[in-house]
Amino acid sequence: MIKKCLFPAAGYGTRFLPATKSMPKEMMPIVNKPLIEYGVDEAIEAGITGMCIVTGRGKHSLMDHFDKNYELEHQISGTNKEALLEDIRATIDAASFTYIRQKEMKGLGHAILTGRELVGDEAFAVVLADDLCLNLEDGVLSQMVALYKQFRCSIVAVEEVPEDETHKYGVISGEEMRDNLYRVDNMVEKPEQGTAPSNLAIIGRYILTPDIFDILEKTEPGKNGEIQITDALLKQAQSGCVLAYKFKGERFDCGSVEGFIQATNYCYENIYLKSDAPNQPQKTVKTG
């Protein structure tokens, strides 16, 4: 039912300068796999096959990553290194990739609106690659797609954050319909300290119905002079229904250095060391 996933990937990643001066933040590797590949794999797991990527200047490596590299593949053909490409080959074969450039940085709402041409008139998912979400069972998007099949409305993923960090996020309040699922009645983008309606913060996973595009077109710039998806979703909630889902799994803010290191350590210990990756170091088992 959800066939396309939109990846806003035009930002500069200034918190990781100088690394992101010439490399998109979405291509920064968590162990041996770039952030955006984790997001694409999560979408594929949820049954989504159309990846729509909103890019900007200097983002050519995103397109190159999801394409064949004939010279590289020829050089390592027949060696033990060839197996290292199995996962990305499977990802490329399982999905289609389309791209559009966001000409100006005017906020997440504007980035999503830029992707309208790629998405068309259908419900779609949105993944912010620097919010790395991991679950050893169903991924976050899989959980949200199952909810969409039941409720057929826009859904945002939320998690509880400390009260002194609510000013960093869009924050929702609403009526709890059942465990971990809320009908949104208010939504504020980066509220001032002490004014947040709750401690339920929106993170980078959305399912949006196509009427969000018309709402975004009419949404005036808000916080920081940007077109905020939060403002558009509030209008949608006031005229219809928007749900907030407290998901199952781990989430790492890889837009911050601390979150990036935490994600790397988690993936190394819980995914990489338990995989069949060639030439990986053997796990040390302490005895005694």
N, C-alpha and C positions, 0 to 999 in steps of 0.2 A: 504493500500500500504506500509506503514511503520509498520512492525510487531514487531520489536525489539528495545529496548532502552538500551543503555550501560551506566552504572553508574561507573565511576572511583572512587573507595572508598578505596584506599590503603594508602592514606597519613596519616601522624602522627598527624596533627592538633595541631602543636606546639604553635600556638598563643593562645590556650585555656588551656595550661598546668597550674596547675596540673590536671584539670578535665579530659583531654584526655589521661592521663597516662594509664588508664585502660578502658576507654570508647571511642569508635570511635566517631570522631567529627560528623559523619553522624547520630549518635544516640542521639545527644543532642536535648532535646525537645524544641520546640516552643510551649509554653503553655503545652498541654498534648499530643503532637504528635511529634515524631522524624523527623528531617529534611528530611531523606531519604524517609519517608512515604509520605511527601508532594510531592516529586519528582515523586514517583511511581504513586500516584493518578493523577498527572498532565499527565503522560504518558497514563494511562488508559483512562482518559477523551479524549485523542487524538486518541483513537482507537487502542492503542498499548497493546499487551498482553504478550509479551516476555521480561522479565526483566533480563538483563545480568549484573551481578555485579562483578567488578574487586576488589578483596579484598587483604588484606595483613595480617601480623602477628597480633594477638590479636583482630581480627574482627569477632569473632564467634557470637557476639550478633546480628550482621546484619542478619545472617542466622536464628538465633533463633526467631527474631522478625517476620519474614515472615513465620512462622511455628506455628503449634498448640502447646499450653502449657497445656497438659492434667491435670496436678496437679492443676494449677491455675484455669482452667475452672471448675474443679470439686469443688474446694473450694468455688467459688462464684456463682455456679449454683443455680438458683432460688432466688437470692438476687437482690437488685436494682443495685448492682455493675456489674452484667452481661451485662447490656446494654452498659457499657463503652467499651466493646470489639466488638460491632457491626460493627464499621467502619473498623477495621483491619481485621475482619473476611471477610467482603465484598471485601476488597483489595486482600486478599489471594486467595479467590475464583475466582476473576476476572482475575488473571494473573498467569503465571508460572515463576519460579525463578531458574536461573542457576548461578554458581559461578566459578571463576577462580582466582588463586592467582598471583599477580604481585610480582616476586621474588626480584626485585631491583627497587628503586625509581629513574627512569630516565626521569621524565617529563610526561606531559599529553599525548604527542604523543606516548610515549612508553606504557602508560597505555591503550590507545585506541588500539594500535597494539596487546597488550596482549589479548584483548577481541576478536580478529579475530576468534578464534576457536569457540566462542559462537555465534557470529553474522552470520558467513558464508558469502556467496557471494550475498549480498542484501543491499539495502540502509537501513540506520538505524539512530536512534536518539541518541544523547548523552546528558545526564543531569549531571551537577555538583551540587550535593545536597546542598552545602553551598551557592550557589546562589539561594535564595528562590524567586520565581516569582509567583505573585498572580494577578489574574484578576477576577472580579466578573462575567464576561461573559466568553468568550472563553479563555482558558489558553494559555500560550505562545506556547507550543508545538502544540496545536490544530491550532493556527494561522500559524505556520510554516509548518505543514503537508498539510494544504490547499494550501500553496504556492508551496510545492514540487509537488503536483498533477498537477500543472500548468506548472512548469518549469523543473522538473526532473533533478535537479543539487544540489550540496552541498549548504547549506544555514547556515549562522551564525546569531545569534541574537546580536544586538548592541544597545547601548544607548549612549546618549550624556553625557559626564562627563566634569567637570571643566578642563581647560587647565593644571593646576598645578597637576592634578592627572593622566594624560595620561600615565606617566611612570610606572604605576602599571598594565597596561593592554596590551593586543594585540590591535592594533589600525588599522583601515582600511581607505582607501580612495577609491573613485570610482564615476562612473557616476550615477546620480539619474535617475532611469528609470521611476519612478512615486513616489507619496508621500510615504515616509518611506521605499523605496526599492531601493537598490544600486547594480550595477554590480561592483564587486571589481576589482581594477587594482593595488592596493598595500596593503600590510599588514605587519606590523612591530610589533614584540614582545617587549614590555616594552621599547619604545624608550627613548633616553636620553631627559632630560628636554629641551623643546624648539624645538625638532626635529620631533615631531609627525606629520604625514601627515594630520590629522584631529583631532576632538575630539570625534569621533565615536568609542567607546570601545566595544570589544567583551566580552559578558558575557556567563555564563555557559549553553547555549542551542545551539545545533548544529543538523543539519541533514546532513549526509555524505553519499556520494555514495561509493560503495565498492572498487573502484580503489584507494581510499585514502590509503588502506593498502599497496599496492605496492609502492606508493610514500613514505609512512612512512618508509618502509624497506630500502629505499635508501637515506633517509634524515639524514644528519650528525648532531651530537649534536650542538646546537646553544647556545642561552643565558643560562648562568649558567651551561653549559655542559650537558644540557638536550635535549631530542628530542622534539621539539616544534611542536604542531599541526598547529600553525600559519605558520611555514616555509613550511609544507606540503601543506597547503591550498593555499599559495601563488603560489607554483608550479602548483597546480591544476587550479588556476585562470588564470595563464599565458598560459596554454595549452587548456583550455576549458572555464568553467564558474563557478564562485562562487558568490552567492548573499549574501548581508547583509541586514537584516530586522530590522528596528527600531520598536520594538514590542509595543503592547498596554498592559499596566498593571504596577504594582509596582514590583520593584526588590530590594532585601535586601542582602547585602554582609554579610552573617552569618559566614563567616570566620574571621570577625573582631568582637570585643566585642561591639563596637558601633552599628554595623549593626544588630547583634544578639538581642540586647535590643530593637532596633527600630522594628524589625520583631515581637518580642514577644508582644510589646505593640499594634502593628497594628492588629495582629491576635486575641489578647484577646478582643479588642474593636470591631472589624469588623466581626469576625467569631465565636469565642467561646461564647460571650455573646448573639449572635443572634441564636445560635444553640439550640438543645434540649438536650444538654449534662446533664445527671443526676447530681443532687446536685450542679449545678453551682450557684454562688451567684446571687441574683436578681439585676438587673440594678437599680441604684439610679437615680431617676428623680428629678431634681431640679425645684422648683416652686418659684414663686414670684420674 
